[in-house]
């Protein structure tokens, strides 16, 4: 199953790139997903990451996800069709 269409709750995320340099390298478990944000439990607490400024991987997968392309509600993201890179 493609990661774009899978639920992301309780999965591990790692931020690979970001427009905000303080977010690069953030990793932890996704505890909540909204239309524009991901809430991640890290070692230092829960952080809210805006989707539109990060590029990330889920569960150490080789596929990198551009957060700006998945800025919709989780239930809409699961049913949407995405272009393959």
trRosetta pair geometry for C-beta under 8 A, 3 or more apart (Angstrom, degrees):
i j d omega theta_ij theta_ji phi_ij phi_ji
1 5 6.1 -113 177 80 96 106
1 6 5.3 108 122 -69 122 106
2 5 4.9 68 73 17 94 103
2 6 7.0 -167 92 -18 45 91
2 82 7.5 -169 149 46 149 122
3 6 5.4 -56 -137 30 39 114
3 8 8.0 63 -178 -88 86 92
3 58 5.4 157 -159 53 135 130
3 61 6.2 -169 -59 56 146 169
3 63 6.0 177 20 79 135 138
3 65 6.7 -111 106 -63 126 129
4 65 7.2 160 -83 -120 79 119
4 70 6.8 -148 -138 -96 87 120
4 77 6.7 -128 175 171 74 94
4 80 7.6 -89 152 76 115 94
4 82 5.0 -60 161 2 172 150
5 77 7.6 -166 -105 135 40 73
5 78 5.3 82 -159 -154 61 56
5 79 7.7 94 -134 -64 95 21
5 80 8.0 -158 -94 54 82 62
6 78 7.5 142 -27 -120 4 91
7 11 8.0 158 114 -18 65 119
7 74 7.1 51 -128 178 72 124
7 78 7.1 -1 -69 -91 64 127
8 11 5.2 -92 -165 36 57 125
8 13 7.6 38 -177 -66 116 114
8 30 5.0 -16 140 85 96 164
8 33 5.6 84 65 -53 118 146
8 38 7.4 -61 121 -126 143 118
8 58 6.3 -98 -131 -125 98 144
8 74 7.2 -127 26 -127 100 118
9 30 5.8 -120 -117 107 34 102
9 31 7.1 47 -146 -148 82 21
9 32 7.4 27 -110 -91 98 27
9 33 6.7 -116 -66 -3 80 107
10 29 6.2 -7 -145 -174 38 113
10 30 6.8 -63 -4 69 18 79
10 31 7.7 64 -70 -100 52 49
11 29 7.0 158 81 -147 21 69
11 30 5.5 5 57 27 73 114
11 58 5.2 24 139 -171 133 106
11 59 5.4 -67 -167 -48 104 99
12 27 6.7 23 179 -179 96 95
12 28 7.0 -142 -141 129 72 16
12 29 5.7 -46 -92 -92 61 63
12 30 7.7 -166 -96 -5 13 81
12 58 7.0 137 79 -163 52 54
12 59 5.5 106 52 -89 88 50
12 60 7.1 10 89 -23 122 79
13 26 8.0 3 108 111 98 85
13 27 6.5 -167 94 -140 54 58
13 28 6.6 -13 53 62 85 55
13 29 7.5 129 11 -123 82 16
13 30 5.5 78 -21 -51 121 98
13 38 6.7 68 -32 146 175 150
13 40 5.8 -96 53 -112 125 129
13 49 7.9 -144 118 34 148 157
13 56 5.3 6 -172 172 99 137
13 57 7.3 156 -154 80 54 46
13 58 5.7 -25 -99 -103 70 68
14 25 7.7 -27 -168 -150 86 29
14 26 7.6 168 -149 88 45 47
14 27 4.2 -4 -103 -101 75 107
14 56 6.2 160 80 -158 43 84
14 57 5.1 -8 57 56 96 93
14 60 7.2 54 2 -84 132 58
15 18 5.7 8 172 -45 125 118
15 23 5.2 -89 151 148 166 87
15 24 5.8 -135 116 -123 107 31
15 25 6.4 -33 71 26 94 20
15 26 4.5 34 14 49 125 86
15 27 7.1 -140 12 -66 71 61
15 49 6.9 -155 -77 -137 128 147
15 54 5.1 -71 -133 -155 107 122
15 55 7.3 99 -162 70 66 48
15 56 5.0 -47 -104 -96 49 97
16 24 7.4 -17 143 -141 18 81
16 55 5.1 -62 65 104 99 92
16 56 5.9 167 4 -107 85 32
16 57 6.0 73 -41 -15 118 93
16 64 5.8 -57 31 -132 159 117
17 24 6.5 -2 -126 -107 26 103
17 54 7.1 150 86 -160 55 51
17 55 4.0 14 53 44 97 117
18 21 6.7 172 82 -85 99 23
18 22 7.9 -76 94 58 141 46
18 23 4.0 -154 -170 76 179 113
18 24 5.1 -146 24 -59 105 74
18 53 5.6 49 -161 139 84 87
18 54 4.7 -16 -101 -105 95 70
18 55 7.0 -151 -67 21 52 71
19 53 4.3 -91 35 -156 108 97
19 54 7.9 -103 14 -64 75 43
20 23 4.7 65 87 1 102 112
20 53 5.6 47 -3 146 97 139
20 54 8.0 -42 39 -71 95 82
21 24 5.8 -33 -158 5 50 116
23 26 5.3 -52 -166 -2 60 127
23 49 6.4 116 -147 -128 129 102
23 53 7.2 98 39 112 158 108
23 54 5.9 -98 134 -93 140 111
26 40 6.8 108 148 89 114 152
26 42 6.3 -72 -165 -88 88 143
26 47 6.4 -84 -163 71 141 159
26 49 6.8 177 94 -84 148 129
27 40 7.9 -128 173 172 19 139
27 42 6.9 113 80 -118 41 98
28 40 4.3 117 74 163 115 101
28 41 5.1 -157 165 84 124 45
28 42 3.7 -104 -61 -83 142 61
28 43 7.3 -143 -93 -16 109 57
28 47 7.3 125 32 30 147 105
29 40 6.7 150 72 -157 32 70
29 41 4.9 -14 60 53 90 100
30 33 6.4 17 176 -56 124 97
30 38 5.6 -59 -127 -171 105 109
30 39 7.2 102 -159 74 61 54
30 40 5.7 -40 -95 -100 51 74
30 58 7.9 -21 -16 -126 132 105
31 39 5.2 -63 65 104 90 100
31 40 6.9 149 9 -117 86 20
31 41 5.1 74 -34 -27 126 103
31 46 6.6 -59 37 -126 142 116
32 38 7.5 159 87 -161 56 44
32 39 4.0 20 52 39 97 121
33 37 7.5 -173 -150 96 45 54
33 38 5.5 -10 -108 -111 76 72
33 39 7.5 -137 -66 21 36 75
33 74 4.8 94 99 -67 124 123
34 37 4.9 21 50 50 106 85
34 38 7.9 -154 28 -72 67 33
34 39 7.9 60 -7 -19 96 96
34 73 7.5 -45 -176 -118 46 65
34 74 7.9 -70 -112 -23 13 97
35 71 6.5 50 160 177 72 66
35 72 6.0 -35 -145 -162 82 23
35 73 5.0 -32 -88 -72 84 62
36 50 6.1 -18 154 -146 92 78
36 51 5.7 -141 -170 25 43 105
36 52 6.7 -26 -155 -14 90 104
36 71 5.6 27 -108 -151 65 99
37 48 5.2 -7 -173 -174 136 95
37 49 6.4 144 -159 74 75 45
37 50 5.6 -48 -99 -102 79 46
37 51 6.3 -140 -90 -20 22 85
38 48 7.5 155 79 -157 41 50
38 49 4.7 -18 62 61 91 102
38 51 6.2 100 -18 -73 94 85
38 67 7.9 -107 -8 -129 120 121
39 46 5.8 10 179 -178 100 109
39 47 7.3 170 -152 85 54 39
39 48 5.4 -25 -99 -100 75 70
39 49 7.6 175 -88 18 24 74
40 46 6.9 159 80 -153 38 60
40 47 5.2 -18 61 61 93 88
40 48 7.9 163 18 -92 74 22
40 49 5.9 26 -2 -7 119 117
41 45 7.6 -88 -146 163 60 26
41 46 5.3 -31 -98 -95 63 77
42 45 6.5 1 61 58 85 37
42 46 7.4 151 19 -100 74 23
42 47 5.7 20 0 -1 122 112
44 47 7.9 46 78 -46 97 108
49 54 5.7 -3 172 -15 117 153
49 67 7.8 -114 137 -118 106 155
50 53 5.1 49 86 19 108 105
50 54 7.0 145 81 -7 59 99
50 67 7.5 111 123 141 57 145
51 54 6.6 -88 -148 43 29 96
51 67 3.7 -164 -179 178 64 106
51 68 6.9 155 131 -72 84 32
51 70 6.1 -113 -173 82 136 84
51 71 5.0 168 92 -89 131 82
52 67 5.8 -131 -69 115 16 103
52 68 4.6 65 -138 -98 66 76
52 71 5.5 20 -68 -75 93 139
53 67 6.8 -26 46 74 32 138
53 68 7.9 81 -51 -61 26 93
54 67 4.4 62 67 -15 73 147
55 64 5.7 25 168 171 104 110
55 65 6.9 174 -159 84 60 45
55 66 5.3 -24 -110 -108 91 56
55 67 6.4 -126 -80 -5 37 87
56 64 7.2 158 81 -157 19 70
56 65 5.7 -26 67 60 71 93
56 67 6.5 56 7 -57 102 102
57 60 6.5 52 129 -120 127 19
57 61 5.5 -167 -172 57 99 71
57 62 7.6 -25 -133 -125 129 4
57 63 6.9 139 -128 80 85 52
57 64 5.7 -55 -74 -104 85 60
57 65 7.0 142 -97 11 34 86
58 61 5.7 5 70 17 65 118
58 65 6.9 23 -13 1 101 134
65 69 7.4 -129 -177 59 75 109
65 70 6.4 1 172 -11 117 138
66 69 4.6 69 83 3 100 109
66 70 7.6 149 88 -1 57 89
67 70 6.1 -77 -151 48 39 96
67 71 7.1 65 153 -59 70 88
68 71 6.1 -24 -156 -20 37 118
69 82 7.1 81 154 -136 123 116
70 77 5.5 48 -159 -127 91 130
72 76 4.3 -86 143 89 121 125
72 77 5.3 159 75 -61 97 81
72 80 6.9 92 60 -34 150 150
73 76 4.6 84 60 10 85 105
73 77 6.9 -150 92 -12 40 88
74 77 5.5 -53 -142 33 33 115
74 78 6.5 37 159 -26 65 102
75 78 6.0 -45 -149 25 31 114
75 79 7.2 10 159 0 59 108
76 79 6.4 -72 -154 46 34 97
76 80 6.0 43 153 -40 70 112
77 80 5.8 -53 -141 20 30 118
